[in-house]
Amino acid sequence: MGRELEILLKHRKKILLLKIQIVVYVIPARNSVPTLRAEYANGREVHVNAKGFTLERAEREVHSLQTRSGEPIVKFVAHPTASCRSLQGQWSSLK
């Protein structure tokens, strides 16, 4: 068994039974990476790869899973063009 899985299993009662609104599982499987899985009341599931986690990192990830709503994370997209005209190129404030 991997070290990270041993840490998660040893402290699972402490870090996994903190809230009732969600369920967090540690999924051990032979010859595979340990996974944290959270099931939310709205029916969504989130999986976190726990490879190489320390106890502190595992606690941080479980806390993150508990404080999320279960809704998908939307990444902000910055478009490469501006909506207004601008000057491009090298410039100096001394000219």
C-alpha positions as CSV (number, residue, x, y, z in Angstrom):
1,M,0.0,0.0,0.0
2,G,1.3,3.5,-0.8
3,R,2.3,5.9,1.9
4,E,-0.4,8.5,0.9
5,L,-3.1,5.8,1.1
6,E,-1.9,4.7,4.5
7,I,-2.1,8.3,5.8
8,L,-5.7,8.7,4.3
9,L,-6.9,5.5,5.8
10,K,-5.3,6.1,9.2
11,H,-7.0,9.5,9.6
12,R,-10.2,8.8,7.6
13,K,-12.6,9.1,10.5
14,K,-11.1,12.4,11.5
15,I,-11.1,14.0,8.1
16,L,-14.0,12.3,6.4
17,L,-16.8,12.6,8.9
18,L,-16.8,16.3,9.4
19,K,-20.0,17.2,7.5
20,I,-23.2,15.5,6.7
21,Q,-24.2,17.3,3.5
22,I,-21.6,15.4,1.4
23,V,-19.9,12.0,1.5
24,V,-16.2,11.8,0.9
25,Y,-14.7,8.4,0.0
26,V,-11.1,7.2,-0.1
27,I,-11.0,4.7,-3.0
28,P,-8.1,2.3,-2.6
29,A,-7.4,-0.1,-5.4
30,R,-4.5,-2.4,-6.0
31,N,-2.0,-1.1,-8.5
32,S,-3.8,2.2,-9.0
33,V,-3.7,5.7,-7.7
34,P,-5.8,6.5,-4.5
35,T,-8.7,8.8,-5.2
36,L,-10.8,11.1,-3.1
37,R,-14.5,11.1,-4.3
38,A,-17.1,13.5,-3.0
39,E,-20.8,13.0,-3.6
40,Y,-23.0,16.1,-3.2
41,A,-26.7,16.4,-2.3
42,N,-27.4,17.8,-5.8
43,G,-26.2,14.6,-7.4
44,R,-22.8,15.7,-8.6
45,E,-19.6,13.8,-8.0
46,V,-16.0,15.2,-7.8
47,H,-12.9,13.0,-8.0
48,V,-9.5,14.1,-6.8
49,N,-6.3,12.2,-7.6
50,A,-4.5,11.6,-4.2
51,K,-1.2,10.5,-5.5
52,G,1.7,11.8,-3.4
53,F,-0.5,13.6,-0.9
54,T,0.8,14.4,2.6
55,L,-1.6,14.5,5.5
56,E,-1.8,18.3,5.3
57,R,-2.5,18.2,1.6
58,A,-5.2,15.5,2.1
59,E,-6.9,17.6,4.8
60,R,-6.8,20.7,2.5
61,E,-8.3,18.8,-0.4
62,V,-11.1,17.2,1.8
63,H,-11.8,20.7,3.2
64,S,-12.0,22.0,-0.3
65,L,-14.4,19.2,-1.3
66,Q,-16.6,20.0,1.8
67,T,-16.8,23.7,1.2
68,R,-17.7,23.4,-2.5
69,S,-21.3,23.4,-3.7
70,G,-20.7,20.5,-6.1
71,E,-21.3,22.8,-9.1
72,P,-18.8,22.6,-11.9
73,I,-15.8,25.0,-11.7
74,V,-15.9,27.5,-14.5
75,K,-12.5,28.8,-15.7
76,F,-12.4,32.4,-16.7
77,V,-11.3,32.9,-20.3
78,A,-9.2,35.9,-21.3
79,H,-9.7,36.7,-25.0
80,P,-6.4,37.6,-26.8
81,T,-8.0,40.7,-28.5
82,A,-9.1,43.9,-26.9
83,S,-12.5,45.4,-27.6
84,C,-11.0,48.9,-28.1
85,R,-8.1,50.1,-30.3
86,S,-4.7,50.3,-28.7
87,L,-1.1,51.0,-29.6
88,Q,1.1,48.0,-29.9
89,G,4.9,47.7,-29.7
90,Q,7.8,49.0,-27.7
91,W,7.3,52.3,-25.9
92,S,9.1,54.4,-23.3
93,S,7.8,57.0,-20.9
94,L,11.0,59.1,-21.4
95,K,10.2,60.1,-25.0
